Amino acid sequence: MALWENNVRTVEPYVPGEQPSFPDMIKLNTNENPYPPAPGVAAVLKGFDTDVLRRYPKPDAHELAEQLAKEYNVGFNNVFVGVGSDDVLGTAFLTFFKGRLPILFPDITYSFYPVWAELYGIPYETPAVDEDFRIRKEDYYQMNGGIVIANPNAPTTIAEPLSFIEDIVRHNADSVVIVDEAYIDFGGESALELTKKYENLLVVRTFSKSRSMAGMRIGFAIGSEKLISYMMAVRNSYNSYTMTTLSILCGAESLKDRGYFTKTVERIKETRKRSVPELEKLGFKVLDSSANFLFVSHEKAAAKEIFEKLKEKHIFVRYFAKPRIDNYLRITVGTDEEMDRLFAALREIL
Amino acid sequence: MALWENNVRTVEPYVPGEQPSFPDMIKLNTNENPYPPAPGVAAVLKGFDTDVLRRYPKPDAHELAEQLAKEYNVGFNNVFVGVGSDDVLGTAFLTFFKGRLPILFPDITYSFYPVWAELYGIPYETPAVDEDFRIRKEDYYQMNGGIVIANPNAPTTIAEPLSFIEDIVRHNADSVVIVDEAYIDFGGESALELTKKYENLLVVRTFSKSRSMAGMRIGFAIGSEKLISYMMAVRNSYNSYTMTTLSILCGAESLKDRGYFTKTVERIKETRKRSVPELEKLGFKVLDSSANFLFVSHEKAAAKEIFEKLKEKHIFVRYFAKPRIDNYLRITVGTDEEMDRLFAALREIL
């Protein structure tokens, strides 16, 4: 090892879901939306004058932040925009969790949380969810350096009611509480309104799932002006211009089409609904989902084996080789057609 | 102050150049390119199927990294792609400067370096450039935790020869040496070839200046596979997908058009050349520029006053209220027409 390597930050990186590309594949492994973005997005690209690209984007992602404020009925200064919700969450960890007490998040949740904590040297503890994968709110009433709750939780798909979230926030006036609502558009109650009541509550969302724009990398947070201004200062200390001009304009345009948004989300919820009995008929236990994916376990067959046999058929779902959930599969809700092909493949395999 | 604020990382953010938007303005304050991106970029956007956006981008920015490897005659694993060179440099600071010895960079240089050092708690020292704003290479022969040199340097516009850079690298086998070549396409000798000889040398570049794509946020680094893999691990611990699908595809396309690139850069260099005597006639001292901007000081008039009077006329240049350079202006090289309007305005003011 060379001496310069002594100064290197070595980390165990997060491993994202595979991004295979077979023409015939069914890709149900990264919770992408099966429908395209709002038609207005295509119109923005078609009419775009590329000369604009020689200029830096607006550092405050103006059009997008403004449209978000309008959509969610908050002020412009209550909105933070980032490169997907991972960028927003990463910035929030770096900004708000500088204390010595451990931050708290469930043992079964989005697997990026411990990765950010390691990266920035943030101590953390992970209270165990119960045997039904439900978060126990009392676990979050101890002294801590911050709280992160995904609602609906991932990969469990379970949403907790707003009163549950508010109980946690109310017990933690001395910490920043982050509620990660990446999947809230597919079910559950948003904590957005609570951000007006609690200045230490940050709600994080994304365009990657319900708005079909994973490729545009857009996430956002809503919170008190104080919270947002702290995040802005850290962001501006890292990179003044994180959002591309096209993400700003296409993101803003997508928000304007509420009809398309509602229709797309409803279609996914309908497909989710009819997929549950189909999977149950095949012998799967299916957790009650408020997300655009299902978390399932088979009564007889091992999850890992099913995962691999599906892969052979170019059907990709997600398997986590992790304690407590290593006999579960996470299956993104695709189109009805994709789900039917999945069920047929499962019938063959089982 | 609320108790939760005790855990907040408070920082002095970098202040980017203004982004004014008057229809009649001449914007020479953020070193943007006066010419549009390569025509192929418009073609990519016109022909783009937005359905692709529902998918996550390729985490390794595949098409772009591949094209960069081809263009610069290095391997795919020698390339790191980021959201502008600020993201690339920020990631490099976080990755390579974890030691206790101070990192070194000149007192007069890109003003983001101390900001990243503060953000990540990296100790640093800033050896003074000499009275002609030249870097003294011997200052970088002491023990250190890392070295950062911009070449050409900003805002001084001065390029040092390759032998000078190699001397610094050779004296620092135990540190990572970053050479920030944001402006190298406009003059000076690149250290790219040296990355094959020194595994601790990282060269950083951007699409924001010479490729007219500031709005697409594309920067990159080239270095040994070891250096790049360390950066990748840190990047993947922060955000698996930082580059939008459109930045990846448009960036790759832009690289293919070498003719357009060369023509655009040459036009800017010609305008720079004819601007020097014009400014000298007006009483300015002009530093010998290898960049797409000029660093000038007037024999009689105060820089701050000229800056403000130009602003009144909607001509924007950059002024830094900083020790040693507070009587200088940084003027981006625009089109011949824009420069002529600048000279006319200066004639009026002086």
Interface residues (C-beta under 8 A of the other chain):
Chain A: A2 L3 W4 E5 N6 N7 V8 R9 T10 V11 E12 P13 Y14 V15 P16 Q19 K27 T30 E32 N33 P34 Y35 P36 P37 V41 A42 L45 K46 F48 T50 D51 V52 L53 R54 R55 Y56 P57 K58 P59 V83 G84 D86 D87 G90 L94 T95 F96 F97 K98 G99 V115 W116 E118 L119 G145 G146 A173 D174 S175 V176 E199 N200 S208 S212 M213 A214 G215 M216 R217 K226 Y230 M232 A233 V234 N236 S237 Y238 N239 S240 Y241 T242 M243 T244 T245 L246 S247 C250
Chain B: A2 L3 W4 E5 N6 N7 V8 R9 T10 V11 E12 P13 Y14 V15 P16 Q19 K27 T30 E32 N33 P34 Y35 P36 P37 V41 A42 L45 K46 F48 T50 D51 V52 L53 R54 R55 Y56 P57 K58 P59 V83 G84 D86 D87 G90 L94 T95 F96 F97 K98 G99 V115 W116 E118 L119 G145 G146 A173 D174 S175 V176 E199 N200 S208 S212 M213 A214 G215 M216 R217 K226 Y230 M232 A233 V234 N236 S237 Y238 N239 S240 Y241 T242 M243 T244 T245 L246 S247 C250
